[in-house]
């Protein structure tokens, strides 16, 4: 799900940049990367263009006041959201089942039957269609990367998508629910963004649902492949709830889903005092970030050695999944020709090339024809699905996951 508008660069103080979530000065750098692609989901149609893809830096900073993590090296305009931004996971049966269950859950939680819903960063519109299928009367979406014609005719009758960014100037009826999934992490000025949502709702009793990657899981699992340029903002449960409370929302629930990968929040307009983050909690988060940084170094060496050994042994290695995780994994580890190519079930990605590394993206059938010895699945939740697809193609390689 995509959306991002240009926001000011992080303003630095003598001790560190201001926090975009709470405005406190002096955020401290905790993790750095350089030379990472500024887009990981843009379709690139040649290897030359992929190898020359623009890069930027990452300086992950921790706010000692609210516990928010953000990339202070992010610069506006470097990440592009437009036609050709191919983020959808909707071709995966595993993800579609999760999506359908989530739509049913939200329809019940927010009493959506016969009512209007608005989704910010709606991608290709699949979730809006699922909300309508779960009982909503109509769906309105905003996303600059929307592609007309991707929804079936029945869904398209009840869903309207405006191919633009949502911002403080957007004027629309939010209906019964404002939904924003996998979008807030792409926003630098998170406080300003939430303020715009609150202004849009006004005095209506509109429910709000947001979903973002869980930064706590990323840190604890050393999931460095979930840290990349497009994601400028990283939330724990505490920092996410604190942001909503500061911007005029009463938080009803915060929970995780999809194997703990996603952090979700339900809220409504209301005034509740933000709970201050205790210094001990910030110190604990700082320790988790330090552990993440050390763990990245270890995991990076482990993967470099494993892939180099496979190359020496003449084993053919492919990756499965060509989205953001693959781009971050490949660029962070520094994978070259130890990986033959990358498979993806999304037909719109096939025939393109991975930004930064230039690896070719192919269909599962092409992978089977290559007869790989090792398939590295970018998301462990898809392991069973990938194994079934390979088995159906008569291909039985060793399968490992990140």
N, C-alpha and C positions, 0 to 999 in steps of 0.2 A: 504494500500500500504506500503510495507516494505522495508527498507534498513537501515543498520547502520554498520559502521566499527568501530573498536577500535580507539579512539582518546585519547590524553593525558588528565589526570585529570585537572580540573580547577586549574591553578596556583594561589596561594593566595599571596597577599601582606600584609603588616602590617595592612592595613585598610580594606581588603577584596579582593576577587579573581579578576583576570583580566577578562574582558568581551570577550567571544569568537567571538562576532560579530564585535566589533570595536577595541579591544585591550586595552581599557582604564582600569586602575586599580581602585580598591576600590568599586566594586559592593557591595550593601548592602543587607543583608538578610531581606526578607519581609514576608515569610510564610514557616512554617516547618511541616513536617509529618515524622513519623518513622514507620518501620515495614510494608512497602507496597510491594506487589509482584513485582519482577523485570521484569516479563512478565505478560501481561494480555490477550494475544491472543494465547498463546501456548495451544495445546490440552493436557489435563492431563487425563489419563485413569483410575485413581483410587482416591478415597476420601483421602486415606492415603498420596498419593503423593501430592495432592492438599493442604492438611493441612501442609505438610512439605515443601511447595514451598519456594524457596529462596526469601528473602526480602531485601530491602534497605531503604535508607532514602531520603527525599526530603528537600532541602533547597533552596527555590526559591529566587533568588537574582535579584535585579534591577540595571541596569547600569545607573548611573546618567548622562552619556554622550550621549548615543544613545537611551535609553529607552528600551533596550532589556531585556527580562526576561529569566533566565535559572536556571537549577537545579545544584547548585555547589556541591551537594552531590552525583551526578551521577558518577559512576565508569565504565570504559570501560570493556567490556567482560561480564558484569553481565546480560545484556539483550541479548537474543539469537534470531537470525533470521535465520531460517533454515526450513527444512521440518517439518510440524507440527505447523507452525505459521499460524493460520487461521484467517485472518483479513477481508476477503471479505464481503461486504454488498450487493453483486450482487444478492442474493436471494430475496431481497426486491423489489417489483414493484415500490414503491415510490422512492427508491434510483436509480433503473435502469432508470426510466424516467428522473431523474435529470442528470444522467450520459450520457444518449443518447442526451439530449438537449445540454449539455456541449460539447460533441464531435462535434455536428453540429456547434456550435458557434465557436469552435477553428478551425474547418476545413475552415470556411468562413474567420475568422479573419486573419489566417496565410496562406491562399491560398494553402491548402494541397492537392488539387485534383491531383492525379497521382504522388505524391511525397512521400518521406520517412519520417517517424517520429521515434524518439527515446524516450522511457519512462524510467526514472530512478525510481526504486521502483514500478514496474508495478504489484506487487501482483500476481494474478492468470491470468493476461493478458486480463481481460475483457475490460478495457478501450482502450487498443491498438486495440482490435477487433472492438470496436465501432468507433474509428478513421478511420480504414480501411473501415468500412461500410459507413462512412460519406464522403469517397472519397480518402483517402490516399492510395497509391499503396502498401506500406508495412510498417510493424512496427517491430522495434527492442526494446526489453526490457531487463532490468537488475533487478533481484530480487532473493536473496538467498532462499526465501520461495516459489518459483514457484513450481507448481505441474503439471507435464506433463499429458496431457489427459483431462484437465478440459475445454479446449476450443473445440467447435464443429469442425468438419473436415474442413469445408469451411474456418472458421477463421484461423485455424492452418496453412493453406497453405500460408497465407500472413503475419503471425506473427511468429517471432522467439524470444524466451526468453532465455537468458543466466542466469543460476541460480547462480549468483555471485553478490557481492556488486560492485557498481560503486565506483571508487576511482580515485586518481590522476594518476594512471597508466593505466586506461582504454583507449583504442585506438579504436575508432569507428567513422563512418561517421554519424554526427548528423542529416543530411538531412535538411528538412525545419523547423523542430520544435524539441526542447528538452522539454519534458513534465515531470514534477515531482510533483506528487500529494500525499499529506499526508505522506511525507517522510522527509522533511527538519526539522520538529519538532523532529524527532528521532536522529538528528545529533548534536553532541556537538560542533565540530569545524565548525560552519556554514560558517565562512568566508573562510576557506580552501576549503570547499566543493564547494562554489560558484566559487572560483578561479579555481578549477579543471574543472568545467563546462565551464568557460570562455576560458580556455586553449584548451579544446576539440573543441570548436567552431572555434577558431583561427580567420582567416579573412573572414570567411563565413558570409553571411547575414541570419543567422539562428534565427528564433524566439524562445522565451523562455516563458514557462508558468509554474508557480508554484502555488500550492494550499496548504494551511496550516490551522489549526484551528485559529479562530480569538480570540486572547487573550483579546481584548477589550470586546467582548461579554462575555467571561468566567468571567472576573472580574465584569462586571456590572450586570450580571445575577446570580452571585455567583454560577456558575456551577462547584462546586468542583469536580464533577464526571468526568470532563474533564481535571483534573490534575492528572497525574500518572507517574510512573517511566520511562516508555518507552519514554514519551514526555519530553525530556531534554530541549527543546527550545520553547519559547513562543513569538509570534510576534503580535504587533499592526501594523496597516497600515503604520505608520511612521517608525517604526524600520525595517520593511520588505523592504520598498522602499529605506531606507538609506543603508541597507546592499547591495542591488543590485547596487546602484550607486557607492558605494565604491569599488566594485569588477569589475567595467568596463562594466556596463550595462546602457543603456538608458531606463528608465521606461516609458512605453506607457500608462499603465492603472493599477489602483488598485481598486478592488471592492469586494463586499461580495455576497455570495449566499447560497443556501440551508437553508433558514430561518435565514440568518445572521450567521450561524455556521462556514462557511468557508471563509477565506480571500484568494483572488486570485490576481495574478500579471502577467501582460504581459510585456515583455521587449525584447530588441535586443541589440547586442553588440554596445557600444558607450560610449563616455565619457561625463558625466554630473556631475557637482559638487554636492556632497551631501549637502543637506540643514541641517545646524546644528539644533539640537533639543534645543529649548529655555528652559532655567531653569524653567520657569513657567509651561511649558508642562510636564517636568519631575516631578515637584512638584504635578501637577494634577494627573499624573499617580500614583505617590506614594500614594496619597489620595485614589485613586480607589483601589489600592492593599490593603490598610488598611481597607477599607470598605468591600472588599472581605473577608479578614481574620475574621473580626467581624461577617460578615454574615454567614460564614461557621459554626461558633460556634452555632449560633441561629438555622440554618437549621438542623444541626446535632442533636441538642436536640429535635427539632420538630419531626424529623423522628423517633428518638428513642422512643419518647412518643407515637407517632401514631402507630408504629408497636407493642410496648408493650401493648397498649390498645387493638389492634386487637387480640393479643395472649390471653389476659385475657378473651375476649369475645368469644373465640373459633372460630374466623374467620380464614379461610385458606387464606394465602397471598402468591402470587407468583410474581416473576419479569419476565418481557418480554424483552429479549435481553441479551445475555451472553458475550458481548464483553467488551471492556475497560471501558466503562461507568459503567457497572454492577460491575466489579471488584473494581473500585475506590469507587463507592457508598457503596458497602458492607463493604469494609475494613475501609473506613473513618468513616462511621456511627457505625461500630461495630455490624453488624447484625449477630445474631446467628440463633437459630431455630424458630425465629419469621417469617421467610420466609421458605416455604416448599421446593421450588425448583426454577429453572430458565428455562424459555422457550426460544427456538430459532428455527427459520425457516430454518437455515442452517443445512442440514443433517449431515455434517461433524463434527458439534459440539455436536450433540445429543449423549447421552451416556457418555459424558465426565464430568469433574467436574471443578468448578470455582476455579482458583488459589487463594490460601490464605484462603478461607472460606470453601471449600469442598462441596458447594451446587451442587446438581446434575442438569445437563442440559438435558432437555427433549423436546420432540416434541410438537407442538400445540395440537395434538390429545390426548397425555397423560395429558396435562393441562386440557383439556375439561373433561377427565375422572375423574380428581381430584375434579371437580366442585368447583373452588376457589371462595371465596367471594370478594376478592380484587386482581386486577392485576395492578402492578406498571410498566408502560412502560418507558424504559430507555431513549427514545428520543421522545419528543412531536410530531415530524414530522411523527411518525409512528402510532399515536393514531388511526386515522381513519382506517388504514390498519389492525391493530390488532383487532379493534372492528369488522370489517368485517369477519376476520378469525374466531374469537370466535363465532360470530353469525351463521356462516356457520356450526360450530360444535355443535350448539345448546346450547352454553354457554353464559350466560348474567351476568357476574360479574360487580361489580363497577370497573371502569377503571380510574386510575389517572396517571399523567405523572410527571417526574422530572421537 
